[in-house]
Amino acid sequence: MKQEEKEALLEYLVQFSNIEKRFPLFQGVEDPEAVADFIGIDAENFRKIREGFDQHARQAAEEILKDESMMTLAEKLPFKASDTIAVIGDSITDDRQSWFHIMRNLLDLVIPKVKIRYIDASISDSISADALRRLERDVLAKKPDWVFVALGSQDALRLHLIPGRTLVSIAEFWENINAIESAILQNCKNPPIWVTPPPVIPELMQQMPLMDGVLDEQDLKDFREVIAGKTGYIVDPSGDRMGVPPKEWNYLNDGYRPSLAGNMETLRSILKTMGKKK
């Protein structure tokens, strides 16, 4: 492996391999030096890469707020300075510069004397059943005021091994999402905020040897329709926030994970949904 390829791989691992969430009971997962050693990178470089992603998220929030219409919507968000905001999701949100990280920075800039507590319970490769299993321990036990649910992309995956079906059937997804909805409504004072799975660029997904399968837009549309029928805020029910057709600059080179620009588009959709709803 060439040096530049190795560096790109290590940066990718730092961005998406958030092992403290996947293995919370492991000794050392809260120690940056231990995590760096596990990934195979020196602690100082690990720190710099993470700080770089944090800076990107901050700059993205500032860029969004330069748009007066976005600032107006942000100021109308229903969050309070002392709220606890959680997200449970899959690979799309388990990202050091995801829309959730950008939103944290945006709220810091918009809400006076903000003391919001954030819970990021997104874990890569999670399907809806995984999220349902983790929901009480990772989210509801911590008494959140608001819960974002960002699921569906992994459920809709068609594995290369068995391309004739989605990884999770639409019927099972409906049942899992219903159960998640009921649990949140019973345990939180505010309704769920549903972030629909974004579209993908299948041609790019198929070129990535590390991808287990590919996503089809018709499948994603069917899964979005399930989410669109839920109680609460529905973010981008039509799945067009990345452009129609999806623009390549909104994705990493796998055509699946959003780029920083793509994550900014998701947050803009959240602002449009929550800032306008009375």
C-alpha positions, 0 to 999 in steps of 0.5 A: 500500500502506498503511503498516501493510500495508508494515510487516507485509510487511517483518516477514514478509520478515525472518521468512522471507527468510533469504537467507544460507541461500539465497545463501551465496556472495553478498558481504554476506549475513552483513552485517545492514546489507546484508541490510536494504538488500536487503529494503528496510528500515533496519538499525536496524529490521531488527535490532529485528525480528530481536531480537523474533523471537529474544525470542519464541523464547526466551519460547516455550521458557520457556513450554513448560518451565513444564509439569513434564511437558515439563521431564521429557521435555526432561531425557530428550532424548538430546542431549549438550552438545557435539553438533552438531544439524542440520535440513534442511527447507522453508518450515515450518522456514525461520522466525526463530521456528520450532520449531528456534529454540525448541528451541535456546533450550530446550536452552540452558535444560535442558542444563548447560554446553551447547555445542551447534552448530546447523545450520539448512539449511531453505530455503523452498519446498524439495521433497525433491529440493532437500533431497537435492541440498543434503544433503551440502554443507549438512549432512553435510559439517559432521559433525552428530551428529543430523539433523532432516528436516522435509519433505513440505509442498512436495512435497504441494502441488497447484498452482493451475495443475495441481490434478490432481496433487501437485508431487512424486509419492508414488513420487518422494517415497518415493525421495528420502526413502529416499535421505536416510535412507540418507545420514544412516544412513551418515554419522551415528552417530544415526538421523534425526529425522523431523518430519512435515508438519503439517496445514493449513487449505485455506480460508485457503490459497486466500484468499492470492494469494501461495500457488502452490497448496493442500494437501489433508489426504489427500495429506499423510496419504499423505506422512506414511505414507512418513515413518512407515516410516523408521528413527529417531524419527517425530514426529507420524505421525498429523499431529494436533499442531495439533488435530483439526481444526486450530486457527486460532491455530496458523497465520499467516493463510495457514493454512499456516505455523505461528504461534508457538503452532503451532511450540510444538506441534511442539516439544512433539511432538518432546519427547514422541517423543524424551523417551519413546523408550528 
